[in-house]
Amino acid sequence: MTLAGLTTDQITAYLTANPTVATLTGTTEQKIAQIITQKYIAFTGNGRELWNDYRRTGYPVLQPSQNAAGIDGTRPVRAVYINNEIQRNPNFPNPAPNQTSAFGGMSINSHGR
């Protein structure tokens, strides 16, 4: 916070007013949610990192997208292969991969969010 130009008094006042931001409380799952949510805020502007964390953990809990472009009208959780990749890559699997995650074969919607 000091690198952002805040004084020690401003930092103390913020953390006093927002104790849940600086103190991890609750279950392990709730603590992970707190950490990833703060990381999401801190990494604003780094879309790929944010997207990877979201699809890996399901956090932060986001509101449904009004303009979702996923296959089923929901927020995408997997990058779509472009036609050039499918047509020009001789190593592209045929048939194309099903909609499962690279993380242990879980469903791409396994977080239910």
C-alpha positions as a Markdown table, in Angstrom:
| # | Residue | x | y | z |
|---|---|---|---|---|
| 1 | Met | 0.0 | 0.0 | 0.0 |
| 2 | Thr | 2.9 | 2.3 | 0.7 |
| 3 | Leu | 4.0 | 1.7 | -2.9 |
| 4 | Ala | 0.7 | 3.1 | -4.0 |
| 5 | Gly | 1.4 | 6.3 | -2.1 |
| 6 | Leu | -0.6 | 5.7 | 1.0 |
| 7 | Thr | 0.6 | 6.9 | 4.4 |
| 8 | Thr | 0.9 | 4.6 | 7.4 |
| 9 | Asp | -2.1 | 6.4 | 9.0 |
| 10 | Gln | -4.2 | 5.8 | 5.9 |
| 11 | Ile | -3.3 | 2.1 | 5.8 |
| 12 | Thr | -4.1 | 1.7 | 9.5 |
| 13 | Ala | -7.5 | 3.5 | 9.1 |
| 14 | Tyr | -8.4 | 1.3 | 6.1 |
| 15 | Leu | -7.5 | -2.0 | 7.9 |
| 16 | Thr | -9.3 | -0.9 | 11.0 |
| 17 | Ala | -12.5 | -0.1 | 9.0 |
| 18 | Asn | -12.2 | -3.3 | 7.0 |
| 19 | Pro | -10.9 | -6.0 | 9.4 |
| 20 | Thr | -12.0 | -8.9 | 7.2 |
| 21 | Val | -9.7 | -7.7 | 4.4 |
| 22 | Ala | -6.6 | -8.2 | 6.5 |
| 23 | Thr | -7.5 | -11.1 | 8.7 |
| 24 | Leu | -8.3 | -14.5 | 7.4 |
| 25 | Thr | -11.3 | -16.0 | 9.2 |
| 26 | Gly | -13.6 | -18.9 | 8.8 |
| 27 | Thr | -13.2 | -22.3 | 7.2 |
| 28 | Thr | -10.3 | -23.2 | 4.9 |
| 29 | Glu | -12.7 | -22.7 | 1.9 |
| 30 | Gln | -13.7 | -19.2 | 3.2 |
| 31 | Lys | -10.0 | -18.3 | 3.7 |
| 32 | Ile | -9.3 | -19.4 | 0.1 |
| 33 | Ala | -12.2 | -17.2 | -1.1 |
| 34 | Gln | -10.8 | -14.2 | 0.8 |
| 35 | Ile | -7.3 | -14.7 | -0.6 |
| 36 | Ile | -8.5 | -15.2 | -4.3 |
| 37 | Thr | -10.9 | -12.2 | -4.0 |
| 38 | Gln | -8.1 | -9.9 | -2.8 |
| 39 | Lys | -5.8 | -11.3 | -5.5 |
| 40 | Tyr | -8.6 | -10.6 | -8.1 |
| 41 | Ile | -8.8 | -7.0 | -6.9 |
| 42 | Ala | -5.0 | -6.5 | -6.9 |
| 43 | Phe | -4.5 | -8.0 | -10.3 |
| 44 | Thr | -7.2 | -6.0 | -12.1 |
| 45 | Gly | -5.9 | -5.4 | -15.6 |
| 46 | Asn | -4.3 | -8.8 | -15.8 |
| 47 | Gly | -7.2 | -10.7 | -17.4 |
| 48 | Arg | -5.5 | -14.0 | -18.2 |
| 49 | Glu | -4.3 | -14.4 | -14.6 |
| 50 | Leu | -7.7 | -13.5 | -13.2 |
| 51 | Trp | -9.5 | -15.8 | -15.6 |
| 52 | Asn | -7.2 | -18.7 | -14.8 |
| 53 | Asp | -7.7 | -18.2 | -11.1 |
| 54 | Tyr | -11.5 | -17.9 | -11.5 |
| 55 | Arg | -11.8 | -21.1 | -13.6 |
| 56 | Arg | -9.3 | -23.0 | -11.3 |
| 57 | Thr | -11.0 | -22.0 | -8.0 |
| 58 | Gly | -14.4 | -20.6 | -8.8 |
| 59 | Tyr | -13.5 | -17.4 | -6.8 |
| 60 | Pro | -14.4 | -14.6 | -6.6 |
| 61 | Val | -18.1 | -15.4 | -6.8 |
| 62 | Leu | -19.1 | -13.3 | -9.8 |
| 63 | Gln | -22.5 | -12.1 | -10.9 |
| 64 | Pro | -23.9 | -13.8 | -14.0 |
| 65 | Ser | -22.6 | -12.1 | -17.1 |
| 66 | Gln | -25.2 | -10.1 | -19.2 |
| 67 | Asn | -23.3 | -10.8 | -22.4 |
| 68 | Ala | -21.9 | -14.3 | -21.8 |
| 69 | Ala | -20.4 | -15.9 | -24.9 |
| 70 | Gly | -20.0 | -19.4 | -23.6 |
| 71 | Ile | -21.4 | -22.4 | -25.5 |
| 72 | Asp | -24.5 | -22.6 | -23.3 |
| 73 | Gly | -24.9 | -18.9 | -22.7 |
| 74 | Thr | -22.9 | -18.8 | -19.5 |
| 75 | Arg | -19.5 | -17.2 | -18.7 |
| 76 | Pro | -16.8 | -19.1 | -20.6 |
| 77 | Val | -14.5 | -21.2 | -18.5 |
| 78 | Arg | -12.4 | -22.6 | -21.3 |
| 79 | Ala | -10.7 | -21.0 | -24.2 |
| 80 | Val | -12.3 | -21.9 | -27.5 |
| 81 | Tyr | -10.1 | -23.3 | -30.3 |
| 82 | Ile | -10.0 | -21.0 | -33.3 |
| 83 | Asn | -10.7 | -22.5 | -36.7 |
| 84 | Asn | -7.1 | -21.9 | -37.8 |
| 85 | Glu | -5.8 | -24.0 | -35.0 |
| 86 | Ile | -8.2 | -26.8 | -35.8 |
| 87 | Gln | -7.5 | -26.7 | -39.6 |
| 88 | Arg | -3.7 | -26.1 | -39.6 |
| 89 | Asn | -2.5 | -28.1 | -36.6 |
| 90 | Pro | -1.9 | -31.7 | -37.6 |
| 91 | Asn | -1.6 | -32.7 | -34.0 |
| 92 | Phe | -5.1 | -31.3 | -33.1 |
| 93 | Pro | -7.1 | -34.2 | -31.7 |
| 94 | Asn | -9.8 | -35.7 | -33.9 |
| 95 | Pro | -12.5 | -35.7 | -32.6 |
| 96 | Ala | -12.1 | -32.4 | -30.8 |
| 97 | Pro | -11.7 | -32.5 | -27.0 |
| 98 | Asn | -14.9 | -32.7 | -24.9 |
| 99 | Gln | -15.8 | -29.9 | -22.5 |
| 100 | Thr | -13.8 | -31.1 | -19.5 |
| 101 | Ser | -11.2 | -29.3 | -17.5 |
| 102 | Ala | -7.5 | -29.9 | -17.6 |
| 103 | Phe | -7.6 | -30.3 | -13.9 |
| 104 | Gly | -8.3 | -34.0 | -13.3 |
| 105 | Gly | -11.1 | -34.3 | -15.8 |
| 106 | Met | -13.6 | -32.3 | -13.7 |
| 107 | Ser | -16.5 | -30.8 | -15.5 |
| 108 | Ile | -15.8 | -27.2 | -16.6 |
| 109 | Asn | -18.8 | -26.1 | -14.4 |
| 110 | Ser | -17.7 | -28.1 | -11.4 |
| 111 | His | -17.7 | -25.1 | -9.1 |
| 112 | Gly | -21.4 | -24.5 | -9.7 |
| 113 | Arg | -20.8 | -20.8 | -10.0 |
